[in-house]
């Protein structure tokens, strides 16, 4: 028989160590052990060609951020309000969007590798000479425009993600979606 605290989050000074709380903690520990073991396996085999074509650092960073967020969600019931709501909001508004954004950037990189490989199948002039590089003017705007024209699609996409991550926390300096009392 499982005992559940009938008060749920009662914001008392005790922890919710009922059946549900113990189940959440046990699942978080078991899932974390499996997750970090698999992360170690991927990290050890990062030189393997199948894993090498993926951006392992980016993938593991995004997955760790999402995993930390998941563990905090599981532990919110057990902690019973021992950390303020602002801390929970901070985890929700920082870890989740950053994890999703980095995961999307990693998936985009994999898509670009796939597209490049499919183009190689139909390419006839595989060994075209590279265009000679000319010296660039000193103006930063021209350098930025020249960099943008010569950069890869992956670098452009990562730039978009970085701009989105920088602009995400708030539009006018305040936390987006956070209402003040």
C-alpha positions in Angstrom: 0.0 0.0 0.0 1.4 3.4 -1.0 0.9 6.3 1.4 0.4 9.7 -0.3 0.5 13.0 1.6 -3.1 14.2 1.4 -1.9 17.8 1.6 0.4 17.5 -1.4 2.6 20.6 -1.4 1.8 21.9 2.1 4.9 24.1 2.2 5.8 22.7 5.7 9.3 22.3 6.9 9.3 18.5 6.2 9.9 16.6 3.1 7.3 14.5 1.3 8.8 11.1 1.9 5.6 9.3 1.1 5.3 6.5 -1.5 5.1 9.0 -4.4 8.1 11.0 -3.2 10.2 7.9 -2.7 9.2 6.7 -6.2 10.2 10.0 -7.7 13.6 9.9 -6.0 14.2 6.3 -6.9 13.3 6.9 -10.6 15.5 10.0 -10.7 18.4 8.1 -9.3 18.0 5.1 -11.6 17.4 7.3 -14.7 20.5 9.4 -13.8 22.7 6.4 -13.5 21.6 5.0 -16.9 21.8 8.5 -18.5 25.3 9.4 -17.2 26.5 5.9 -18.1 25.3 6.3 -21.7 26.8 9.8 -21.8 30.1 8.3 -20.8 29.8 5.6 -23.5 29.2 8.3 -26.1 32.1 10.4 -24.8 34.5 7.4 -24.9 33.4 6.5 -28.4 33.4 10.0 -29.8 36.1 9.2 -32.3 34.0 6.5 -34.0 32.8 7.7 -37.4 29.1 7.4 -36.7 29.4 9.5 -33.5 32.1 11.8 -34.9 29.8 13.3 -37.5 27.6 14.6 -34.7 28.6 17.5 -32.5 29.1 15.4 -29.3 29.9 18.4 -27.1 26.8 20.2 -28.2 24.6 17.1 -27.9 25.8 16.2 -24.4 25.5 19.7 -23.2 21.9 20.0 -24.3 21.0 16.6 -22.9 22.6 17.3 -19.5 20.7 20.6 -19.3 17.4 18.8 -20.1 18.3 16.0 -17.6 19.0 18.5 -14.8 15.6 20.1 -15.5 13.9 16.7 -15.4 15.5 15.9 -12.1 14.4 19.2 -10.6 10.8 18.5 -11.7 10.9 15.1 -10.1 12.3 16.5 -6.9 9.9 19.5 -6.6 7.3 17.3 -4.9 9.8 15.7 -2.5 11.3 19.1 -1.5 7.9 20.4 -0.6 8.7 24.1 -1.3 12.1 24.1 0.4 13.4 26.3 -2.4 11.5 29.5 -3.5 9.2 29.6 -6.5 11.7 32.0 -8.1 14.3 29.2 -8.1 11.8 26.9 -9.8 10.9 29.6 -12.3 14.6 30.2 -12.9 15.2 26.5 -13.7 12.1 26.5 -15.9 13.1 29.6 -17.9 16.8 29.0 -18.2 17.5 25.2 -18.4 14.6 24.1 -20.5 14.9 26.7 -23.4 18.7 26.4 -23.4 18.5 22.7 -23.5 15.9 22.7 -26.3 17.8 25.3 -28.2 21.1 23.5 -28.1 19.4 20.2 -28.9 17.8 21.9 -32.0 21.2 23.3 -33.0 22.7 19.8 -32.8 19.9 18.3 -34.9 20.3 21.1 -37.5 24.0 20.3 -37.7 23.2 16.6 -38.3 20.7 17.6 -41.0 23.3 19.7 -42.8 25.8 16.9 -42.7 23.2 14.6 -44.2 22.4 17.2 -47.0 26.1 17.6 -47.8 26.5 13.9 -48.1 23.5 13.6 -50.4 25.0 16.4 -52.6 28.2 14.5 -52.9 26.5 11.6 -54.6 25.5 13.7 -57.6 28.5 16.0 -57.7 30.5 15.7 -60.9 33.2 18.4 -60.3 34.3 17.1 -56.9 37.7 18.7 -57.0 37.1 22.3 -58.1 39.9 24.7 -57.1 39.2 27.1 -54.2 38.8 30.7 -55.0 41.9 32.8 -53.9 41.3 34.8 -50.8 41.6 38.6 -51.1 42.6 40.9 -48.2 39.5 42.5 -46.6 39.0 46.1 -45.8 39.4 47.2 -42.1 35.8 48.2 -41.6 34.0 45.8 -39.2 30.7 46.0 -41.0 32.3 44.8 -44.2 34.2 42.1 -42.4 31.0 40.9 -40.8 29.2 40.9 -44.1 32.1 39.0 -45.7 32.2 36.5 -42.9 28.4 35.9 -43.2 28.8 35.3 -47.0 31.7 32.8 -46.6 30.5 31.0 -43.5 28.8 27.6 -43.5 25.1 27.1 -43.1 25.8 25.4 -39.7 27.6 28.5 -38.4 24.8 30.7 -39.5 22.3 28.5 -37.7 24.4 28.4 -34.5 24.5 32.2 -34.7 20.7 32.4 -34.9 20.5 30.0 -31.9 23.0 32.1 -29.9 21.1 35.3 -30.7 17.9 33.6 -29.6 19.4 32.4 -26.4 20.8 35.8 -25.6 17.4 37.5 -26.3 15.2 34.8 -24.7 15.2 35.7 -21.0 13.4 39.0 -21.5 12.2 41.4 -24.1 12.4 44.6 -21.9 14.9 43.5 -19.3 12.4 41.7 -17.2 11.7 38.0 -17.2 9.3 37.1 -20.0 6.0 35.8 -18.7 6.8 36.6 -15.0 4.2 38.8 -13.5 5.2 41.0 -10.6 2.9 41.4 -7.6 
